[in-house]
Amino acid sequence: MTPQLLEHFTATSCIGTGNAAMLASLMQQRSGLKHCAFETVTINTHIGEVPGVDEQSLPQEFRTFDCRNNRLAELALQQDGFLEAVQTAAARCGPRRVGVFVGTSTAGVMQTELAYRDRDPVSGALPASFEYATTHNSFSVADYVRQRCGLQGPAVALSSACASSAKAFGSARRMLEAGLIDVAVVGGTDSLCLTTLYGFHSLQLTSAAPCRPFDIARDGISIAEAAAFVLLRRAPDNLDRDAVLLLGVGESSDAFHMSSPHPEGLGARRAMQSALAAAALDPADIDYINLHGTGTPSNDRSESQAVTSVFGATTPCSSTKGATGHTLGAAGALEAVISSLSIRNGLMPGGMHTNRIDPTLTAHYIRENKRAPVTRVLSNSFGFGGTNCSLIFGSAG
Amino acid sequence: MSLTAYVNGIGVLGPGLNGWPEAAAVLCGRRTYTSAPTVLPSPTMLPAAERRRTGRVVKVALGVALEATAAAAVDATQLPSVFSSSGSDGHICHEICQALAHPGREVSPTRFSNSVHNAPAGYWGIATGAMTEANVLCAFDASFAAGLLDAMTQVTVDRRAIMLVAYDTEYPPPLHAKRPIPDAFGIALVLSPELAPQSLARLEVALTDEPFDTMTEPQLEALRASIPAARGLPLLEVLAHQEPGRTIIEYLDITRAAVRVEPCR
C-alpha cells in the first residue's frame, strides 16, 4: 500500500486527556484503572473511566446527539487542536474531500439502556425524549464527528467489535488511495455502558483486579473507554523527520468461533503477515509490538503464539491495556496514537500490573519502559466474531 | 481513479422478493410485485450448535451471501467481504436492554456474543472457513451506499474480487416505534476487477449531488424508503433490465452515489 501521513493525532483515555497527559502517564507507568463505581453497576471489577465525560457538553445545535459516547468524542476532539486541524484541512481541500471513518462497538447504546428503565407502565413505550439515530445507532459517532467538523465527504462507522477502529484505517487508506477524498478523519470512540460491563461479566471475561496481560495469573479484562482521532492523508514527498506514517494494514478472520480466538492464533498470524506484506517489510524491521494483550488466558496465549510464529521471541512487545484498560472498539485508534507517541518519543511502554510473566508465553514481553529509537511499530487489534487487524506505523526519518 | 467492477453474482431476499431470479422478474416488469413477509432460509451451512444461536440478521446476511457466491461460481474461502447494515440484531438488543432494566441484570453470554455488529460476518467465516478479511460497516440510512463505496474501493485499489452484503432486520417493540424497519432485507453482490464468464454487468461508481432515484412501483418504493439495505433497489432495477443505464443511489444528505451500468451479455 501507499504510505499515509498521520498529519495530526490525539487520544483521550483514563490515563490522560490529550497526548501530553497520555505520554506522561506512559512515561511514569501510571495506570488509570480503578475499582468499578460506574452508574449503578454492581460488578466487582476494575474499569478505566475518563474523568470529565459527564460534565462535557455538546454545542447547542447538537443536543439530539447528547450521550456519553458523543460527549467523550467531543472531549477528545477538543484536545491537541484536533478540531481546528480538521477544519483547516477542510478549508484547504474542501469539506467534500474529507472522509470520516470512526470505529465503535456500542456507540451510545447506554441511552437505550436508560430508556428501558423508563418505559411507559401501560404501553411499554420508550420515553419521547429518547433519540435512537443520533445516540444508539453505531453511525451516530461518525455522524457527530462529520457534522461537528463541518464535513461533507463520505462517512462511515466501522463496527467489528474490538478491532473496529483499527479497521477504520483500512477503509480510510483505500478511499485515500482511490482518490475519492484528500484527507480522512480516522478514529475510534467507545464509552462505558452496562451492555459491555454485564455482557463480558456474563462470559466470565472480566477480572476483579486490574487486568494483568501476559501474567501467569491473568484472569480477564478491565473494561475501559477512550476516544482517539487521526488526520490521515497521502504522504507528500517532503516529510519532516518526526513525521509518522501508516505503512501497512493487515486484516483477517479466524473462521473459528464467535467469542474465542483461534487456539494457535492462525487468524492473528495472518493479519500480522498481511500487514508486513502491505508495508513491504520483514519481521526484523519492527522495533516494538503493541499487543492486543487483553489479559484473558486464551487471548494472550493465542496472540503470543501468533507473534512468536511471525517474529520469533526477541522483538519487544507489551500490552498497554494494563494502563488504559480495554477500550473495546476504540482500542485500535487509541493504540495507533500510543504507537505514534512511542515512535516520536523513543519509548517502548512496559506492560503494567504484570508481576510474573507466564513462562509458556514465548513472545518477548517487556514490563519496564524501554527508551530506545523506535522506527516501526506493529499494533494488533482482535475482536469477537474472529476479526483481526494489524497496523504498522513508522517514522519518516 | 474511477471505481469500476464487474458484478459476477447477485443475492436478494426481502418482502415478496425471494432470490435474484424472482426479484429480477419483478424489477424488469415481467412479473407483478406481491408483498409478503420475508422468507429467511435456515443457515444449513453452519454446524448445528451454531445454527441454533443465529437470529434473523445472520439468516438474511448468510442467505443472500450464499446465493451471490453460488451464482458467481466463486471460492467463498478466498473472497474478502464487506458487510454493511444499519443496525445489529434488534431482537438481541431488546433482550439485553430488558435484562439490564431488571434488578438481576442477567445478560445471556451467548446473546452478548451475538450482539456485536459483526456477528453475521463472524458466522459467514465459521460457515465457509474463509479466513479472508471482513469489513463491517454502519452508516444508518446510508449503509447501502457506504458498503458499495467501500467494496468498490477494495476492487479498484487492491485489484481483487470482493463480496458486498447489505442487510437489515427489524427491531421488536418498543424500539420498533423509534426505528420502524418493517422486515428483513438483504442484497449481496460479488464484485470483481476482471470480466468473467458469469459477469452480468460492469459498474462504475462516483459521488454526485444529483437527486437520487426512487422506485416507480409504490410498494417497492415503500421498501426502498423504509429499509436501508433496500436503498440499493434502484441499482438492482437497472441490473434486471440488462440494458445500459445509470442510477443515483441515496447516500448522505447532499452526497449521493452515481452508478453507471453496462451489461456484459
Interface residues (C-beta under 8 A of the other chain):
Chain A: T42 R96 S105 V109 T112 E113 A115 Y116 R117 R119 S123 G124 A125 L126 F130 Y132 A133 N137 S138 F139 S140 A142 D143 Q152 G153 P154 A155 V156 A157 L158 S159 S160 A161 K167 G170 S171 R174 M175 E177 A178 G179 L180 L194 T195 Y198 G199 F200 H201 S202 L203 Q204 E251 S252 S253 D254 A255 F256 H257 M258 S259 L266 G267 R270 G383 F384 G385 G386 T387 C389
Chain B: M1 L3 E50 R53 S86 G87 S88 C93 I96 C97 Q98 A99 L100 A101 R105 E106 V107 S108 P109 F112 S113 N114 S115 V116 H117 N118 A119 A121 G122 Y123 G125 I126 T128 G129 A130 M131 T132 E133 A134 N135 V136 L137 C138 A139 F140 A142 S143 A146 L149 D150 T153 Q154 T156 V157 D158 P173 P174 L175 A177 K178 R179 L207 L252 D253 I254 T255
